[in-house]
Amino acid sequence: MKEIKYRNSGILLIDKDSVFIKFGDENITFYNNFLEEKFKLNTNRSTTHIIKSYDKKIIVFDGNRSTIYDEEGVKLGEDSNYYLSCNFNYEVFIPEDEEKIVINKKDKLITFPYVYGEKIFSQDYYIQVHPDEKFLRNYSLDSGAEIWTKEFTEFLDAPATECQRELVKYKSHLYFIVHSEGVTKCICLDIPTGNVIKEYPGLYGQMILEGANLYFLSPDHISILNTEKQEVTTYAITDVFETTEIKRLLFPRWVVKNGIIYFTQSGGADMHAGIRGAVFGALDTENLKILWYESLPKEHGIIGTIQVENERIYLHTQDNTLFIYEKE
């Protein structure tokens, strides 16, 4: 594979149409999906948050203010709001110095108390995890009223029940994992009513949705839930890696694209005390085979993130190096 390497750099935003790379403390450079440079945006050290709005505006937050640009990098304005990414035709933002979240839907402002925790937005609903109080709550985006609240203990009857960070929405269903003292369960709720559609005991790991398949990824097991059929297939993957120099996935990062699972292995690769380089590769879930894997030089340390878009692989490593790989 062809390798491109940028020191002191990292991805701020990537999608099928564009890549935004921050180079040191100097600028954010926008590339199209062919990795052709289109324009640069001046920035400062604190800039780490950039989103695209539903109407394709580019919003850059520098720690104090949001600067808003059009698709060509022309500045449109600025304000003090912190904008959240949302795929629907409304804006979501947190006003400066205010403990609230605001949704601007067709020039109608709906305000909710701000809570730190996972959030899900849809066309008609706003779902918020309340991790300290241990419940989920669904609000109407028409009225702002509460529709339902679900205590974590409703799904797993144990005082120490927690909800895993990820929430996944597929059509009108919400998927999440509850766990307590080694017991795990994936819950599928009907979003409009809060009714339980199905429970899946024993599922765990990072959840990634691709198409109709919901993947549960962990170092020793991979489970795939077909959300249309509500069926689960589970694979033990320890033996798959044991026959290679990888041996076992430690501190993995995951991406799923076109039914291929891209993985990293950073065990023993810390840049200060590691003895080997981090590894990345691809796993075909149809026949549970490793398609390929490669190692990085050990001076780069662990792999912090992996992203895959337009048949390119983007890795960010411990020494703040951005690697881009593509087929030659």
LOFI-436238 format. One record per residue (C-alpha): residue in three letters; residue number from 1; x, y, z. Coordinates in steps of 0.05 Angstrom, whole numbers. Each point is the difference from the previous one (the first is absolute). Layout:
REM LOFI-436238
@type: ala	seq: NUM	px: X	py: Y	pz: Z
...
//
This chain:
REM LOFI-436238
@type: met	seq: 1	px: 0	py: 0	pz: 0
@type: lys	seq: 2	px: 21	py: 71	pz: -13
@type: glu	seq: 3	px: 17	py: 37	pz: 64
@type: ile	seq: 4	px: -7	py: 75	pz: 15
@type: lys	seq: 5	px: 27	py: 25	pz: 67
@type: tyr	seq: 6	px: -11	py: 67	pz: 34
@type: arg	seq: 7	px: 37	py: 18	pz: 64
@type: asn	seq: 8	px: -34	py: 41	pz: 55
@type: ser	seq: 9	px: -67	py: -8	pz: -35
@type: gly	seq: 10	px: -68	py: -32	pz: 8
@type: ile	seq: 11	px: -69	py: -9	pz: -30
@type: leu	seq: 12	px: -54	py: 47	pz: 27
@type: leu	seq: 13	px: -56	py: -23	pz: -47
@type: ile	seq: 14	px: -7	py: -51	pz: -55
@type: asp	seq: 15	px: -59	py: -23	pz: -42
@type: lys	seq: 16	px: -12	py: -26	pz: -70
@type: asp	seq: 17	px: 8	py: 70	pz: -31
@type: ser	seq: 18	px: 56	py: 32	pz: 40
@type: val	seq: 19	px: 59	py: -5	pz: 48
@type: phe	seq: 20	px: 20	py: 55	pz: 49
@type: ile	seq: 21	px: 71	py: -6	pz: 27
@type: lys	seq: 22	px: 30	py: 44	pz: 53
@type: phe	seq: 23	px: 74	py: 14	pz: -10
@type: gly	seq: 24	px: 33	py: 18	pz: 66
@type: asp	seq: 25	px: -25	py: 67	pz: 25
@type: glu	seq: 26	px: -2	py: 32	pz: -69
@type: asn	seq: 27	px: -62	py: -17	pz: -39
@type: ile	seq: 28	px: -55	py: -49	pz: -18
@type: thr	seq: 29	px: 6	py: -23	pz: -72
@type: phe	seq: 30	px: -62	py: -24	pz: -38
@type: tyr	seq: 31	px: 9	py: -56	pz: -51
@type: asn	seq: 32	px: -53	py: -30	pz: -46
@type: asn	seq: 33	px: -11	py: -75	pz: -5
@type: phe	seq: 34	px: 58	py: -6	pz: -50
@type: leu	seq: 35	px: 47	py: 31	pz: 53
@type: glu	seq: 36	px: 7	py: 62	pz: -42
@type: glu	seq: 37	px: 11	py: 63	pz: 42
@type: lys	seq: 38	px: -58	py: 49	pz: -7
@type: phe	seq: 39	px: 12	py: 55	pz: 53
@type: lys	seq: 40	px: 30	py: 15	pz: 68
@type: leu	seq: 41	px: -31	py: 29	pz: 62
@type: asn	seq: 42	px: 41	py: 39	pz: 51
@type: thr	seq: 43	px: -4	py: -29	pz: 69
@type: asn	seq: 44	px: 33	py: 0	pz: 68
@type: arg	seq: 45	px: 26	py: -50	pz: 50
@type: ser	seq: 46	px: -68	py: -12	pz: 33
@type: thr	seq: 47	px: -37	py: -20	pz: -63
@type: thr	seq: 48	px: -21	py: -72	pz: 5
@type: his	seq: 49	px: -74	py: 1	pz: -18
@type: ile	seq: 50	px: -27	py: 6	pz: -71
@type: ile	seq: 51	px: -66	py: -23	pz: -29
@type: lys	seq: 52	px: -42	py: 5	pz: -63
@type: ser	seq: 53	px: -71	py: 26	pz: 10
@type: tyr	seq: 54	px: -60	py: -31	pz: -34
@type: asp	seq: 55	px: 2	py: 56	pz: -52
@type: lys	seq: 56	px: 74	py: -14	pz: -14
@type: lys	seq: 57	px: 29	py: 58	pz: 38
@type: ile	seq: 58	px: 68	py: -12	pz: 33
@type: ile	seq: 59	px: 2	py: 20	pz: 74
@type: val	seq: 60	px: 67	py: 5	pz: 36
@type: phe	seq: 61	px: 3	py: 10	pz: 76
@type: asp	seq: 62	px: 65	py: 28	pz: 28
@type: gly	seq: 63	px: -15	py: -3	pz: 75
@type: asn	seq: 64	px: -36	py: 66	pz: 4
@type: arg	seq: 65	px: -39	py: 11	pz: -64
@type: ser	seq: 66	px: -29	py: -37	pz: -60
@type: thr	seq: 67	px: 20	py: 25	pz: -68
@type: ile	seq: 68	px: -47	py: -19	pz: -57
@type: tyr	seq: 69	px: 23	py: -10	pz: -73
@type: asp	seq: 70	px: -34	py: -22	pz: -64
@type: glu	seq: 71	px: 22	py: -60	pz: -41
@type: glu	seq: 72	px: 54	py: 41	pz: -34
@type: gly	seq: 73	px: 31	py: 24	pz: 64
@type: val	seq: 74	px: -30	py: 70	pz: -2
@type: lys	seq: 75	px: -14	py: 28	pz: 69
@type: leu	seq: 76	px: -74	py: 12	pz: 13
@type: gly	seq: 77	px: 2	py: 22	pz: 73
@type: glu	seq: 78	px: 14	py: -21	pz: 71
@type: asp	seq: 79	px: -34	py: -7	pz: 67
@type: ser	seq: 80	px: 13	py: -28	pz: 70
@type: asn	seq: 81	px: -41	py: -64	pz: -7
@type: tyr	seq: 82	px: 31	py: -70	pz: 2
@type: tyr	seq: 83	px: -33	py: -40	pz: -56
@type: leu	seq: 84	px: -12	py: -75	pz: 2
@type: ser	seq: 85	px: 0	py: -44	pz: -61
@type: cys	seq: 86	px: -69	py: -20	pz: -24
@type: asn	seq: 87	px: -22	py: -34	pz: -65
@type: phe	seq: 88	px: -70	py: 30	pz: 0
@type: asn	seq: 89	px: -26	py: 66	pz: -26
@type: tyr	seq: 90	px: 9	py: 40	pz: 64
@type: glu	seq: 91	px: 56	py: 30	pz: 42
@type: val	seq: 92	px: 21	py: -24	pz: 68
@type: phe	seq: 93	px: 44	py: 44	pz: 44
@type: ile	seq: 94	px: 21	py: 16	pz: 71
@type: pro	seq: 95	px: -1	py: 75	pz: 15
@type: glu	seq: 96	px: 61	py: 31	pz: 33
@type: asp	seq: 97	px: 1	py: -6	pz: 76
@type: glu	seq: 98	px: -69	py: -31	pz: 3
@type: glu	seq: 99	px: -19	py: -70	pz: 25
@type: lys	seq: 100	px: -49	py: -15	pz: -55
@type: ile	seq: 101	px: -4	py: -30	pz: -69
@type: val	seq: 102	px: -40	py: 35	pz: -55
@type: ile	seq: 103	px: -31	py: -30	pz: -62
@type: asn	seq: 104	px: -17	py: 49	pz: -55
@type: lys	seq: 105	px: -53	py: -35	pz: -43
@type: lys	seq: 106	px: -33	py: 42	pz: -54
@type: asp	seq: 107	px: 15	py: 64	pz: 39
@type: lys	seq: 108	px: -32	py: -31	pz: 61
@type: leu	seq: 109	px: 47	py: -3	pz: 61
@type: ile	seq: 110	px: -9	py: -59	pz: 47
@type: thr	seq: 111	px: 42	py: 1	pz: 63
@type: phe	seq: 112	px: 20	py: -58	pz: 45
@type: pro	seq: 113	px: 44	py: -4	pz: 62
@type: tyr	seq: 114	px: 71	py: -17	pz: -19
@type: val	seq: 115	px: 23	py: -68	pz: 25
@type: tyr	seq: 116	px: 68	py: -31	pz: -12
@type: gly	seq: 117	px: -11	py: -67	pz: -33
@type: glu	seq: 118	px: -17	py: -33	pz: -66
@type: lys	seq: 119	px: -52	py: 33	pz: -44
@type: ile	seq: 120	px: -41	py: -24	pz: -59
@type: phe	seq: 121	px: -37	py: 46	pz: -48
@type: ser	seq: 122	px: -54	py: -20	pz: -50
@type: gln	seq: 123	px: -51	py: 37	pz: -41
@type: asp	seq: 124	px: -50	py: 1	pz: 57
@type: tyr	seq: 125	px: 36	py: -20	pz: 63
@type: tyr	seq: 126	px: 59	py: 18	pz: 45
@type: ile	seq: 127	px: 26	py: -57	pz: 45
@type: gln	seq: 128	px: 47	py: 15	pz: 57
@type: val	seq: 129	px: 37	py: -46	pz: 48
@type: his	seq: 130	px: 3	py: 24	pz: 72
@type: pro	seq: 131	px: 60	py: -40	pz: 25
@type: asp	seq: 132	px: 0	py: 26	pz: 71
@type: glu	seq: 133	px: -74	py: -11	pz: 12
@type: lys	seq: 134	px: 3	py: -65	pz: -41
@type: phe	seq: 135	px: -57	py: 9	pz: -49
@type: leu	seq: 136	px: -16	py: 14	pz: -73
@type: arg	seq: 137	px: -49	py: 54	pz: -20
@type: asn	seq: 138	px: -35	py: 14	pz: -67
@type: tyr	seq: 139	px: -26	py: 70	pz: -17
@type: ser	seq: 140	px: -46	py: 23	pz: -55
@type: leu	seq: 141	px: 30	py: 51	pz: -49
@type: asp	seq: 142	px: -69	py: 27	pz: -14
@type: ser	seq: 143	px: -17	py: 21	pz: 71
@type: gly	seq: 144	px: 63	py: -12	pz: 40
@type: ala	seq: 145	px: -41	py: -44	pz: 47
@type: glu	seq: 146	px: 26	py: -64	pz: 31
@type: ile	seq: 147	px: -28	py: -62	pz: -36
@type: trp	seq: 148	px: 30	py: -54	pz: 44
@type: thr	seq: 149	px: 54	py: -14	pz: 51
@type: lys	seq: 150	px: 32	py: -68	pz: 11
@type: glu	seq: 151	px: 42	py: -18	pz: 61
@type: phe	seq: 152	px: 60	py: -45	pz: -15
@type: thr	seq: 153	px: -24	py: -48	pz: 53
@type: glu	seq: 154	px: -63	py: -14	pz: -41
@type: phe	seq: 155	px: 44	py: -40	pz: -47
@type: leu	seq: 156	px: 49	py: -31	pz: 49
@type: asp	seq: 157	px: -23	py: -6	pz: 71
@type: ala	seq: 158	px: 64	py: 17	pz: 38
@type: pro	seq: 159	px: 15	py: 64	pz: 40
@type: ala	seq: 160	px: 66	py: 12	pz: -35
@type: thr	seq: 161	px: -29	py: -4	pz: -71
@type: glu	seq: 162	px: 33	py: 47	pz: -50
@type: cys	seq: 163	px: -13	py: 17	pz: -72
@type: gln	seq: 164	px: 57	py: -7	pz: -50
@type: arg	seq: 165	px: 20	py: 65	pz: -34
@type: glu	seq: 166	px: -26	py: -15	pz: -70
@type: leu	seq: 167	px: -72	py: 9	pz: -21
@type: val	seq: 168	px: -17	py: -25	pz: -70
@type: lys	seq: 169	px: -62	py: 20	pz: -39
@type: tyr	seq: 170	px: -26	py: -42	pz: -58
@type: lys	seq: 171	px: -66	py: 22	pz: -31
@type: ser	seq: 172	px: -48	py: 6	pz: 59
@type: his	seq: 173	px: 40	py: -44	pz: 47
@type: leu	seq: 174	px: 52	py: 18	pz: 52
@type: tyr	seq: 175	px: 55	py: -48	pz: 21
@type: phe	seq: 176	px: 43	py: 5	pz: 63
@type: ile	seq: 177	px: 38	py: -45	pz: 49
@type: val	seq: 178	px: -12	py: -4	pz: 74
@type: his	seq: 179	px: 49	py: -36	pz: 46
@type: ser	seq: 180	px: 13	py: -16	pz: 73
@type: glu	seq: 181	px: 52	py: -44	pz: 34
@type: gly	seq: 182	px: 19	py: -37	pz: -64
@type: val	seq: 183	px: -71	py: -9	pz: -26
@type: thr	seq: 184	px: -17	py: 35	pz: -65
@type: lys	seq: 185	px: -62	py: 8	pz: -42
@type: cys	seq: 186	px: -17	py: 38	pz: -64
@type: ile	seq: 187	px: -68	py: 32	pz: 0
@type: cys	seq: 188	px: -41	py: 18	pz: -61
@type: leu	seq: 189	px: -53	py: 53	pz: 14
@type: asp	seq: 190	px: -55	py: 29	pz: -44
@type: ile	seq: 191	px: 17	py: 74	pz: 0
@type: pro	seq: 192	px: -71	py: 30	pz: -4
@type: thr	seq: 193	px: -28	py: -42	pz: 57
@type: gly	seq: 194	px: 60	py: -24	pz: 41
@type: asn	seq: 195	px: -25	py: -71	pz: -4
@type: val	seq: 196	px: 52	py: -56	pz: 0
@type: ile	seq: 197	px: 3	py: -35	pz: -67
@type: lys	seq: 198	px: 52	py: -51	pz: 19
@type: glu	seq: 199	px: 56	py: -14	pz: 49
@type: tyr	seq: 200	px: 66	py: -34	pz: -17
@type: pro	seq: 201	px: 35	py: -28	pz: 61
@type: gly	seq: 202	px: 76	py: -6	pz: -3
@type: leu	seq: 203	px: 15	py: 50	pz: -55
@type: tyr	seq: 204	px: 56	py: 49	pz: 15
@type: gly	seq: 205	px: 56	py: 40	pz: -34
@type: gln	seq: 206	px: 2	py: 63	pz: -41
@type: met	seq: 207	px: -63	py: 8	pz: -42
@type: ile	seq: 208	px: 6	py: 22	pz: -73
@type: leu	seq: 209	px: -59	py: 2	pz: -48
@type: glu	seq: 210	px: 10	py: -12	pz: -74
@type: gly	seq: 211	px: -61	py: -7	pz: -43
@type: ala	seq: 212	px: -48	py: -47	pz: 36
@type: asn	seq: 213	px: 56	py: -35	pz: 39
@type: leu	seq: 214	px: 19	py: 21	pz: 70
@type: tyr	seq: 215	px: 70	py: -24	pz: 19
@type: phe	seq: 216	px: 23	py: -14	pz: 72
@type: leu	seq: 217	px: 76	py: 1	pz: -1
@type: ser	seq: 218	px: 46	py: -23	pz: 55
@type: pro	seq: 219	px: 70	py: -31	pz: 4
@type: asp	seq: 220	px: -27	py: -71	pz: 6
@type: his	seq: 221	px: -69	py: -1	pz: -31
@type: ile	seq: 222	px: -36	py: 33	pz: -59
@type: ser	seq: 223	px: -76	py: -3	pz: -2
@type: ile	seq: 224	px: -42	py: 24	pz: -59
@type: leu	seq: 225	px: -73	py: 17	pz: 11
@type: asn	seq: 226	px: -43	py: 2	pz: -63
@type: thr	seq: 227	px: -49	py: 54	pz: 21
@type: glu	seq: 228	px: -51	py: -19	pz: -53
@type: lys	seq: 229	px: -3	py: -73	pz: 20
@type: gln	seq: 230	px: 18	py: 13	pz: 73
@type: glu	seq: 231	px: 50	py: -57	pz: -4
@type: val	seq: 232	px: 70	py: -3	pz: 31
@type: thr	seq: 233	px: 62	py: -36	pz: -25
@type: thr	seq: 234	px: 60	py: -4	pz: 47
@type: tyr	seq: 235	px: 72	py: -18	pz: -17
@type: ala	seq: 236	px: 58	py: -15	pz: 47
@type: ile	seq: 237	px: 60	py: 35	pz: -31
@type: thr	seq: 238	px: 56	py: -17	pz: 48
@type: asp	seq: 239	px: 21	py: -60	pz: -42
@type: val	seq: 240	px: -1	py: 41	pz: -64
@type: phe	seq: 241	px: 56	py: 46	pz: 26
@type: glu	seq: 242	px: 38	py: -53	pz: 40
@type: thr	seq: 243	px: 27	py: -31	pz: -64
@type: thr	seq: 244	px: 32	py: 66	pz: -20
@type: glu	seq: 245	px: 53	py: 45	pz: 31
@type: ile	seq: 246	px: -57	py: 43	pz: 26
@type: lys	seq: 247	px: -19	py: -55	pz: 50
@type: arg	seq: 248	px: -56	py: 40	pz: 33
@type: leu	seq: 249	px: -34	py: 67	pz: -9
@type: leu	seq: 250	px: 18	py: 47	pz: 57
@type: phe	seq: 251	px: -26	py: 72	pz: 5
@type: pro	seq: 252	px: -34	py: -6	pz: -69
@type: arg	seq: 253	px: -33	py: 54	pz: -41
@type: trp	seq: 254	px: -53	py: -19	pz: -51
@type: val	seq: 255	px: -33	py: 22	pz: -65
@type: val	seq: 256	px: -51	py: -38	pz: -42
@type: lys	seq: 257	px: -5	py: 14	pz: -75
@type: asn	seq: 258	px: -37	py: -43	pz: -51
@type: gly	seq: 259	px: -2	py: -60	pz: 46
@type: ile	seq: 260	px: 75	py: 4	pz: 14
@type: ile	seq: 261	px: 24	py: 11	pz: 71
@type: tyr	seq: 262	px: 63	py: 43	pz: 4
@type: phe	seq: 263	px: 37	py: -8	pz: 65
@type: thr	seq: 264	px: 62	py: 24	pz: 37
@type: gln	seq: 265	px: 43	py: -34	pz: 52
@type: ser	seq: 266	px: 41	py: 45	pz: 47
@type: gly	seq: 267	px: 20	py: -48	pz: 55
@type: gly	seq: 268	px: 74	py: 9	pz: 16
@type: ala	seq: 269	px: 5	py: 60	pz: -48
@type: asp	seq: 270	px: 4	py: 58	pz: 48
@type: met	seq: 271	px: 52	py: 49	pz: -27
@type: his	seq: 272	px: 31	py: 8	pz: 69
@type: ala	seq: 273	px: 4	py: -73	pz: 22
@type: gly	seq: 274	px: -23	py: -43	pz: -59
@type: ile	seq: 275	px: 40	py: -55	pz: -32
@type: arg	seq: 276	px: -35	py: -4	pz: -67
@type: gly	seq: 277	px: -39	py: 42	pz: -50
@type: ala	seq: 278	px: -76	py: 4	pz: -1
@type: val	seq: 279	px: -37	py: -42	pz: -51
@type: phe	seq: 280	px: -60	py: 14	pz: -44
@type: gly	seq: 281	px: -38	py: -45	pz: -48
@type: ala	seq: 282	px: -66	py: -25	pz: -28
@type: leu	seq: 283	px: -45	py: -59	pz: 19
@type: asp	seq: 284	px: -52	py: -31	pz: -46
@type: thr	seq: 285	px: -60	py: -20	pz: 42
@type: glu	seq: 286	px: -31	py: -45	pz: -53
@type: asn	seq: 287	px: 55	py: -52	pz: 7
@type: leu	seq: 288	px: 34	py: 27	pz: 63
@type: lys	seq: 289	px: 67	py: 9	pz: -33
@type: ile	seq: 290	px: 53	py: 54	pz: 7
@type: leu	seq: 291	px: 6	py: 31	pz: -69
@type: trp	seq: 292	px: 65	py: 36	pz: 15
@type: tyr	seq: 293	px: 37	py: 37	pz: 55
@type: glu	seq: 294	px: 60	py: 46	pz: 5
@type: ser	seq: 295	px: 45	py: 28	pz: 55
@type: leu	seq: 296	px: 22	py: 71	pz: 13
@type: pro	seq: 297	px: 71	py: 18	pz: 23
@type: lys	seq: 298	px: 0	py: -4	pz: 76
@type: glu	seq: 299	px: 22	py: 73	pz: 10
@type: his	seq: 300	px: -70	py: 22	pz: -19
@type: gly	seq: 301	px: -31	py: -35	pz: 60
@type: ile	seq: 302	px: -72	py: -21	pz: 7
@type: ile	seq: 303	px: -55	py: 14	pz: -51
@type: gly	seq: 304	px: -51	py: 48	pz: 30
@type: thr	seq: 305	px: -51	py: 0	pz: -56
@type: ile	seq: 306	px: -15	py: -36	pz: -65
@type: gln	seq: 307	px: -48	py: 26	pz: -53
@type: val	seq: 308	px: -16	py: -27	pz: -69
@type: glu	seq: 309	px: -32	py: 40	pz: -56
@type: asn	seq: 310	px: 2	py: -3	pz: -76
@type: glu	seq: 311	px: 45	py: -62	pz: 4
@type: arg	seq: 312	px: 53	py: 37	pz: 41
@type: ile	seq: 313	px: 22	py: -17	pz: 70
@type: tyr	seq: 314	px: 16	py: 57	pz: 48
@type: leu	seq: 315	px: 41	py: -14	pz: 63
@type: his	seq: 316	px: 19	py: 48	pz: 55
@type: thr	seq: 317	px: 57	py: -23	pz: 45
@type: gln	seq: 318	px: 27	py: 17	pz: 69
@type: asp	seq: 319	px: 54	py: 46	pz: -27
@type: asn	seq: 320	px: -52	py: 43	pz: -34
@type: thr	seq: 321	px: 13	py: -27	pz: -70
@type: leu	seq: 322	px: -55	py: -9	pz: -51
@type: phe	seq: 323	px: 8	py: -59	pz: -48
@type: ile	seq: 324	px: -43	py: -7	pz: -63
@type: tyr	seq: 325	px: 1	py: -65	pz: -38
@type: glu	seq: 326	px: -32	py: -15	pz: -67
@type: lys	seq: 327	px: 6	py: -53	pz: -54
@type: glu	seq: 328	px: 51	py: 14	pz: -55
//
